Amino acid sequence: METGEDYSDTDLHGQHWEQRHFTDCDFTDADMRGLVTSGCTFTRCEFARADLGESKHRSTAFRSCSFDRTTLTESEFIGCSLIGSTFLDCRLRPWTVRDSDLTLVGLSGAALRKATLAGLRFREANLTEADLRETDLREADLSGARLRGTNLLGADLRGARIDADGLVQATLRGARVDLDTAVAFAAAHGLVIDAG
């Protein structure tokens, strides 16, 4: 367990980490390009301006971490937990995230157009004004997510769970939805559905 360590401006390029645990550590401006982690945990760590491009993470947890102007292009997060972490002005595309939990994540204003985010958990996440045009969000859980001004133009939302507030506040023109979401959308906009 490493607590309060300063890795700022450190060259960690291409390293392989397994079962390492970091709490309140500072990775500001660190070169972490190509880093591979497996079964690691990062709790309340700072990644401001760090370069995590082409990094690969498996079963790793980033809990309440801060990513500010961080480079994450071509990185992979598979089976990871990002609960409570915030991403501000980060370079994210292309970004691969699968089988991961993004509950309470802050992605306000994030540019994720055409990203594949199918099946992910975004419960109570902040996606305010995020660009999710043409994004694959099939079977994603967006329960309680903040979607004010979120651009879901042309997104695939089949099987996704979205609250009534989200259906009203997000831009959904051209989005693909299933029948249940279509009915919920109509109800959220005040339409009276007459099955007779």
Sequence and secondary structure as in RCSB ss.txt:
>XXXX:A:sequence
METGEDYSDTDLHGQHWEQRHFTDCDFTDADMRGLVTSGCTFTRCEFARADLGESKHRSTAFRSCSFDRTTLTES
EFIGCSLIGSTFLDCRLRPWTVRDSDLTLVGLSGAALRKATLAGLRFREANLTEADLRETDLREADLSGARLRGT
NLLGADLRGARIDADGLVQATLRGARVDLDTAVAFAAAHGLVIDAG
>XXXX:A:secstr
 EES B TT B TT EEES EEES B TT B TT EEES EEES B TT B TT EEES EEES EEES B TTE
EEES B TT EEES B SSEEEES B TT B TT B TT B TT B TT B TT B TT B TT EETT B TT 
B TT B TT EE HHHHHHSB TT B  HHHHHHHHHHTT      
